[in-house]
Amino acid sequence: MTEPSDAPSATAADMAAPDRVPNRTAAFAALANLLGDRFSRAAGDRGQHGRNESYFPPILPEAVAWPETTAEVSRIIAICAAHALPVTAWAAGTSLEGHALAVEGGLSLDMTRMDKVLEVHPEDMLVVVQPGITREALNAQLRDTGLFFPIDPGANATLGGMAATRASGTTAVRYGTMRDNVLATEAVLADGRVIRTGSRARKSSAGYDLTGLFVGSEGTLGIVTELTLRLHGQPEAISAATCAFHDFARAVETVIATIQMGIPVARIEFLDEDVAAAFNAGSGADMPELPHLMVEFHGTPAGVKEQAERFGEIVAEMGGAHFTWADRPEDRNRLWKMRHGAYHACLGLRPGAMGVVTDICVPISRLAEAVAETRADIAAQGLVGPIIGHVGDGNFHALLLVDPNSPDEVQKAKWVAARMAARAHRLGGTMTGEHGVGMGKRHLMADEHGPAWQVMGAIKAALDPAGILNPGKVVPGPDSDALLRETRA
Amino acid sequence: MTEPSDAPSATAADMAAPDRVPNRTAAFAALANLLGDRFSRAAGDRGQHGRNESYFPPILPEAVAWPETTAEVSRIIAICAAHALPVTAWAAGTSLEGHALAVEGGLSLDMTRMDKVLEVHPEDMLVVVQPGITREALNAQLRDTGLFFPIDPGANATLGGMAATRASGTTAVRYGTMRDNVLATEAVLADGRVIRTGSRARKSSAGYDLTGLFVGSEGTLGIVTELTLRLHGQPEAISAATCAFHDFARAVETVIATIQMGIPVARIEFLDEDVAAAFNAGSGADMPELPHLMVEFHGTPAGVKEQAERFGEIVAEMGGAHFTWADRPEDRNRLWKMRHGAYHACLGLRPGAMGVVTDICVPISRLAEAVAETRADIAAQGLVGPIIGHVGDGNFHALLLVDPNSPDEVQKAKWVAARMAARAHRLGGTMTGEHGVGMGKRHLMADEHGPAWQVMGAIKAALDPAGILNPGKVVPGPDSDALLRETRA
């Protein structure tokens, strides 16, 4: 291990004269010289950076770098630019769509050593962090401030990865997504320049919203090296509950009514009878094997009481039952830990199966229809596909459990997933509410955006003309026509 | 008046072979042919589109067009592109920074005939509108739905203009800004292509946030022809109040404490003793001539009561007095009408004076310091400069009242404004919280954004390579160096 580099940001010499022909030897030599043993081409390191939680087969990068400062990231990118070496950021590896896989080879830029809280400003309810910090580590460090960072995608992802995919999760219905909670960034551009976007003010009208552009850009426009995040007050009172419904449609209608009545739920999650069974089998739960809602209320003691009463009235009208409150912190923690373990619990419904995860989001009024049609498709294909979702946002997932050795089952799962995306579009929604595009959804971008996808391509070309930043992701490329043909075939 | 055009969107012929040399004669002939008497070069029409509420001298466009459909906008832009004719959107003319003035000549695109509500979806709490509708007209049409569009910049601006400047105003502390409330757009690009951004889903991770990029782009990246907006439930209960403080700092500290305690105020406005005097003189108020806060709470009856009690406790601790509640709708309306009339009431403090409006936004913890230093600067220059602001966001305005015939006073006002912008930057904030860049703040963009301003320029060049959309605004241009020299002199 070499000592942390105090190297300045990229110099003119770093940026000079990009090769037209990629020169791996020269690039790797320069990186090794800069980073010492924080640069590796070892098979083990490459293997660790070649697979994540998605169902894509491993794709190994050619090399791995572990920067420790923004200045190092700047110099690394400048070296990559000079030698046309692709560079793809990596952190917790929790992506479900293969975002961080280096599909065109090159360098995996492991951001996990840049994991510091740089500044906490409780009086302004914001924090400045490096991108490699995980959300659990961040909240552990914030505990004594009375504040917390609410975005909760389930996995213990890094903030950088969450920003890159515009992550959200169980609490977005109340606190918004990463789009709403990143105030400012520092980012390294494709030529090594370091920029800052946004400010510490809560709002601004000073030109294009570059912060918003970087959030959700999946590392294709720049490498975010610092994030300024909005914090929220830890609620004075919290109350959580589960309730069951004999008919999934009544559960969904309960959600719709709750949102339309303006009850400010902090979480409202749907899970179907398969997920309840998975929790019973895998998480030690004792739930009726019926569709459920899991809710949480945040506020003052009086406010939480009022919210809970109003919600309870809706549930009663809809014929809900088995109302179970979890008011003690340990009970709530158990509840949400179980919820966050849903992916693994559901995999347990069919040992050895591979999970194909879907992620559509529709206008709330179309939610019942979207879930019903999806259930019908899953049943018609004879698949096991538990459904779970952040239904307050109209967002839900089917986890399609298929035998990875059965091309027929894999094909059926892909058919269901493609139908779900098309359904989301027909209903005015989106094919991905929170997981992002990555490798899994790029072929659907033209369907979702039409000619606006080309606009994304123009922005990419303007900011990364050589296409070194996470190539093969998000925007159209030489492979786009083939991708689209494959989908529509 | 010709009948509304059913012309299709721009054709290949429209888009063909842009002139290298602008050909006004051909462009105007094509526009007249397309629009009939909805195209004008008359002096009266040009004059009406050459001045707005900003303090800039009139700048007349060369011609005015009144499109009625997206297809017409597309054909107009294609004609402008083919003949290198600048095109600047126009609507209510309420900009305070000269956004809609055609500083490089060309066409003023008057969007006021595209003022329809296209679709209302109360069940999804959203509405689809054309950009020329005003916020008051929109809320009048929504009244019976139980929903409303909360963003309230004071002026009866159009939604298109509000989106273009990323407007906010008194309610942003609770409901966010235009950034948070535009879900989707339809926009015409610089070559006449029509795109759609976003969807009706409440969130998405499907690639770059083009909706967020268009919001705040001041008509420099495309002409927005349709907006999908988030609506909010009309609160069950509303309560408003004013209270006075003997010391402006205690008023500001009350705001800081209110925000930090997480009281979900719907509005919290600061006004200083000069504004109170202006309200007494010009709006028939009977207020002590002291610094004031004006607040409003939205929620359930019990929630509003609890918020008001908590706020009242803070006010009492801070030594506030003259607490006056306005619970009846007519009293609240009078209160906010007065607040919205503050600009004109303050102009009345010095008849014949010109108002130079400033608009900084700082982290909330730095608000008292920012206001105090600004007051000291105004006093040191011997100016009258009432201060008023959306202080829950850390955003405030000084309205510097100067004799337009006194170069000395104008110079002093510019000095105060420049110091305010520099102060905002020093305190981690922004030089414009809500008014936008326009003509008035472009020379400060490099100070605010550093090299990120060049990134905005690269995006502009990618989407509008010929620079026909609102040229001379937002991004760097041939005049940037001169602009910056002027500022720093």
Interface residues (C-beta under 8 A of the other chain):
Chain A: H121 E123 D124 M125 L126 T165 R166 A167 S168 A172 G176 T177 R179 D180 L189 R193 V194 I195 R196 T197 S199 R200 A201 R202 K203 S204 S205 A206 G207 Y208 D209 L210 G212 L213 V215 G216 S217 L221 H232 G233 I256 I259 Q260 M261 G262 T300 A302 G303 E306 D359 C361 V362 P363 I364 S365 R366 D393 G394 N395 A424 G428 G429 T430 M431 T432 G433 E434 H435 G436 V437 K441 M445 E448 H449 G450 P451 A452 W453 V455 M456 A458 I459 A461 A462 L463 V474 V475
Chain B: H121 E123 D124 M125 L126 T165 R166 A167 S168 A172 G176 T177 R179 D180 L189 R193 V194 I195 R196 T197 S199 R200 A201 R202 K203 S204 S205 A206 G207 Y208 D209 L210 G212 L213 V215 G216 S217 L221 H232 G233 I256 I259 Q260 M261 G262 T300 A302 G303 E306 D359 C361 V362 P363 I364 S365 D393 G394 N395 A424 G428 G429 T430 M431 T432 G433 E434 H435 G436 V437 K441 M445 E448 H449 G450 P451 A452 W453 V455 M456 A458 I459 A461 A462 L463 V474 V475
